[in-house]
């Protein structure tokens, strides 16, 4: 008895039109998803940056507690003025009480001075470095002899004639007085063009060097009571009038200077 032939299901390849349609759908989905993924990545970096600033603030308190209430210094220079610190100055024994060296042991990380030699400097600038905001845009000149900081101590806490440091107790309004801020670097967009263009990346900074566009249209500030906020650049930097590019006066969201009555 002859067997009946088995029916074989017909197989048909995709046509060119069908392939083009599939590719177009995939491209459309990718175009829809990529901005969301980018926003999620940027948000994660902003939160990580806030967390690091808060940990520096905790180290700040612990240092002050161990040193009879005295703050760590803002930079290498003893006169209360702040400029770029070169790596020789960062490594100098005179900088042992500057925040970037003095606070590091409280965070169980290496001080900035340990990165002074060119052969070991690269990790200092990596995005996972505790000295840098993960969202920062590092300038091409960062490989030179100047140490650049994308997070900085408030440069108005220690000013002449009260040098080289002051007591933490001088901070009266701890909820609004800045302790650490996102620090503007050369290749980053300022809030307004009138902000400073010199010494960007110095170890301490003021409103005129606030990186208020690092996280979209905002930047991070950590305050003396330990809380941290992402603030629109316009809430930190004056955008109109005679004081444009500097701090907003009178202070609303951020106070920079200490109580002068103490």
N, C-alpha and C positions, 0 to 999 in steps of 0.2 A: 504494500500500500504506500503510495507516494505521500510524503509529508508536505503539508501546506507551507508555502514560503512565509517566514516571519516578516511582520511589518516593521520597518525601521523608521523611527521618527525622523522627520526631515530636519536637517540642521542648516541654518542660514546665518551667514556672517553679517555683522553690522554694516550698514551702508555708510558711506562717507558723511551723509547728512546727519544720520543718527549719532555718529561719533562727534561731529561738530556740536550737536545739541548737548551731548553729555559734557563735553569740554566747557561749553558756555555756562552750563549750570554749575559745574565745579568752580569755575572762575567767579561766578556771581556769589556763591556761598563763601568763597575765600575773601572776596572784597567786603562782605558783610561781617565776617568773623575777625579779620585782622585788626580793625580799629578797636574792637572790644578786647582782644588779646593785648594790644598795645596799651590800652587804658589800664587794664589789670596789672600789667608789668610796671607801669609808671606809678600806680597806686601802691604797689608792694614796695617799691623803692622809697616812696615818700614816707611810708610807715616805718620802714627800716631806718631811715635817716632820723626820724623823730625818736625812735627807740635809742639810737646811739647817742643823740644829744642828751636825752634824759639820763643815760648811764654816766655820761661825763658830768652831769649835774650832781648825781649821787656821789661820785668820786670827789667833786668839789667840796661838798658838805663834809665828807669824811676827812679830807685834808684839813679843812678849817678847824674841825673838831680836834684833830691831832696837833694843831699848831696854834693853840690859844685863840682861835677865832680869826687868825690872819688868812687872807686870801692868797692863792697862788698868784704869781705875777703874770702879766699879759704877754710879755716878750722879752727879748734879750736886753734891751736898753733899760737902764736903771732910773731914768728921769721921767718915766711915765709916758713918754712918747713912743709910738709904735710905727715901725716900718717893716719892710721885708726883713726876715732873718735868713742869713745864708747858713749853709750847713755847718760851717766852722763855728758860727755863733750858737747854733742849736746844740752842738756837741760841747761847747765851752762849759766849764764847771760853773760859770756865772749863771748859766741857764738851768741849773738843777732845780730851782724853785719856780720855773715857768710852767704853766699848766700842761704843756705838751710833754714835759718830762716828769713833773711832780705828781700828776694825777694817774699816770700810766700804771704804777704798781697796784693802785686800788681797783683797777679793771683787769688785772692779771695779763696785761699786754706789755710789749716792749716799749720803752720811751722813744720819742722821736729821735733822740740823740743816737740810738743804735742803728739808724739808717743813714748816718752821715757819709759813710764811704760809698763811692759810686758803685762798687761791686755788690752792695747789698741794698741799694736804694729802690729798686723796682717794686718790691712788695709794699712800700710805703704808699705808692700811688695806685695800687690795685683797688678795684671797686669794693672788695671785701675788707679793705684796710679800715681800722677803727678811726683813723684820722680824717676820713673822707665820707661825704654823703654819697651813697651809691648812685644817685641821679646826677652827680656833677659832670660837667664837661671839661675834661682836663686840657689845658692849653698845650700846644706843641712845644713851648719853651720850658715845660715843667721838668725836663731832664737836666737842666743846668744846675748852677750852684746855689740857687735860691730855693728854700723849702716853701712849698705852696700848701695852704690849708683851705679846704672847701667848707670846713666848719671852724668857727672861730669864737673866742671869748669876747664878750662885750668890752670894747676898748675904752668906754667912758667910766668904768668902775674905779679905775686908778688914774688920777690926774694930778699934775703939779698944783700946789706944793706938797700934796699928800702922796709921797713916793717913798720907797719903791712899792709898797703895798699898803692896804688898809684893812680894817676889821670888817668881817661879814656883817656884824651888827649894825653897820651904817646903812644897810639896805632896809628901808622902812616898809615900802610897799612891795612885798615879795611877790605878790600875784601879778604885778605888771612890769617889774624890773627885769630886763633881759640879762641872761647869763651866757647863753650860747646861741649863735645864729647861723643860718646858711650864709656862707661867705662867697661873694661874687668872684668869679675867675675871668680871665681875659677873654675867653671865647664864648662866654655866656651873655645872654641878653639882659641888659639892665631894666629896671622899672621905668626910668626916664633917662634920656641921654645925658642929663646934667649930673648923674652920679659919678663918683670918682673913677678915673681910668688909670691911676698910678698905684703901684704897690698892691695890686689885686692879688689876694691870696696870703696877705700878711696874717700873723697868728691871732690877732684880735681886730675887731672891726666894729663900725658904727653903721647907722642907717644909710649913709652914703655909699656903703659897700655891701648892702644887703642884697642877696640873690633872690629877689622877689618874683622871678620868672622861672625858677628852677623846676618847680612842680606845677606845670601849667602856667597860671598867672599868679602863683603863690610861692611862698618860701616858709621855712620852719624857724620857729623861735622857741627856746626853752627858757623858762622864767625861774626866778630865785626861789620860788616855793616848790620847784620840782616838776611842775606840769609843763607840757609842751603843746604847741599849737601850730597849725598850718594857717598862715595869714596871707590874704591878698597883698600884693606889693604896695597897693595904694593905702593900706592901713598902717604901713611901716614907714614908707618914704613919701615925702611931700611931692605932689605932682603939679603944683601951681603956685604962683606968687613968688616972692623974693627968696623964699627958703627952699625952692624946688631942688630936688635931688638930695636933700638932707632930711633930718628927723622932723616929724610933725610936731609943731609947737602951737598951743600947749599940748602936752602928752594926752593921748586918749587910750590907745590900746597898749602902747609900749613906752616904758620909762627907761632912759639910758643912764642918767647920772644919779649919784648918791645924794642923800639928804645933806645939804651944805651946812645945816645948823649943828651937825654933830662933829 
